[in-house]
Amino acid sequence: MPDFASSHAAVRQKLIDQGQRVLELTLKAVESYFDLDKAKARDVLAGDDVIDRVDVEIERASIPLLAMGVTDEHLIRSVLTIVKVNNELERIADIGVTIAEVVVDYPNLTERMPATFRVMANSVIGMLRDANRALADENAKLGQQVLLFDDTVAKFKREIVMDAQEAVAGGEFSVEFAFRLMTVTKALERIADHCTNVCEQVIYLQSGKIVRHRPEGWSDPETV
């Protein structure tokens, strides 16, 4: 019968691998939108099946860990973190699918994406990459840095929304182009939100401190 340490290590590694898989899918989804590459977008749709399968495998493998009777608080938090982060990663992949679906169904539109959108998209990919690193290294400080960047992404989104509204009113953007741009922009903002959730779990794992649901954020978190 496997012991807790080996079983836990195996599930944790599967979660880290899943994080890399989700990052690659999300990056491919964003690139497919940048290039309006429908073949690449279809690859994203196909790749989500693997992520869904591994999501279930991780959840099922986590349940027996809690039944092994460990009493160390850090180890218990680690199992809870695996379950919660697993869910966040699966949701990020689903949002990547949403972006890919926009590309697959993209009509013949000629407008160019605003520069701010590319900056926002690259920032979100960076947040996801750093969230994965924070998880793999159990690096709470890196997790805190990711949380700090969430407000910047939100500002990018507001700027893009306002600029798109003005462009539609001025006849520079068609309503269809603006609608699709808004769909992907909001999707990116949701990915950023899930990245912050992952990092909140890393901070919780390392410190036992709860940083969600508090207006001051992680700067003065509440101890469990």
ZIUR-V893043 format. One record per backbone hydrogen bond with DSSP energy under -0.5 kcal/mol. NH is the residue of the N-H (numbers start at 1). CO is the residue of the C=O. If there is no record, write none. Layout:
# ZIUR-V893043
NH_CO ; NH_CO
This chain:
# ZIUR-V893043
7_3 ; 8_4 ; 9_5 ; 10_6 ; 11_7 ; 12_8 ; 13_9 ; 14_10 ; 15_11 ; 16_12 ; 17_13 ; 18_14 ; 19_15 ; 20_16 ; 21_17 ; 22_18 ; 23_19 ; 24_20 ; 25_21 ; 26_22 ; 27_23 ; 28_24 ; 29_25 ; 30_26 ; 31_27 ; 32_28 ; 33_29 ; 34_30 ; 35_31 ; 36_32 ; 37_32 ; 38_36 ; 41_37 ; 42_38 ; 43_39 ; 44_40 ; 45_41 ; 46_42 ; 47_43 ; 48_44 ; 49_46 ; 50_47 ; 51_47 ; 52_48 ; 53_49 ; 54_50 ; 55_51 ; 56_52 ; 57_53 ; 58_54 ; 59_55 ; 60_56 ; 61_57 ; 62_58 ; 63_59 ; 64_60 ; 65_61 ; 66_62 ; 66_63 ; 67_63 ; 67_64 ; 68_65 ; 69_66 ; 76_72 ; 77_73 ; 78_74 ; 79_75 ; 80_76 ; 81_77 ; 82_78 ; 83_79 ; 84_80 ; 85_81 ; 86_82 ; 87_83 ; 88_84 ; 89_85 ; 90_86 ; 91_87 ; 92_88 ; 93_89 ; 94_90 ; 95_91 ; 96_92 ; 97_93 ; 98_94 ; 99_95 ; 100_96 ; 101_97 ; 102_98 ; 103_99 ; 104_100 ; 105_101 ; 106_103 ; 109_107 ; 117_114 ; 118_114 ; 119_115 ; 120_116 ; 121_117 ; 122_118 ; 123_119 ; 124_120 ; 125_121 ; 126_122 ; 127_123 ; 128_124 ; 129_125 ; 130_126 ; 131_127 ; 132_128 ; 133_129 ; 134_130 ; 135_131 ; 136_132 ; 137_133 ; 138_134 ; 138_135 ; 139_134 ; 140_138 ; 143_139 ; 144_140 ; 145_141 ; 146_142 ; 147_143 ; 148_144 ; 149_145 ; 149_146 ; 150_146 ; 150_147 ; 153_149 ; 154_150 ; 155_151 ; 156_152 ; 157_153 ; 158_154 ; 159_155 ; 160_156 ; 161_157 ; 162_158 ; 163_159 ; 164_160 ; 165_161 ; 166_162 ; 167_163 ; 168_164 ; 169_165 ; 170_166 ; 171_168 ; 172_167 ; 173_167 ; 178_174 ; 179_175 ; 180_176 ; 181_177 ; 182_178 ; 183_179 ; 184_180 ; 185_181 ; 186_182 ; 187_183 ; 188_184 ; 189_185 ; 190_186 ; 191_187 ; 192_188 ; 193_189 ; 194_190 ; 195_191 ; 196_192 ; 197_193 ; 198_194 ; 199_195 ; 200_196 ; 201_197 ; 202_198 ; 203_199 ; 204_200 ; 205_201 ; 206_202 ; 207_203 ; 208_204 ; 209_203 ; 210_222 ; 211_209 ; 214_211 ; 217_214 ; 219_216 ; 220_217 ; 221_218 ; 222_210 ; 224_208
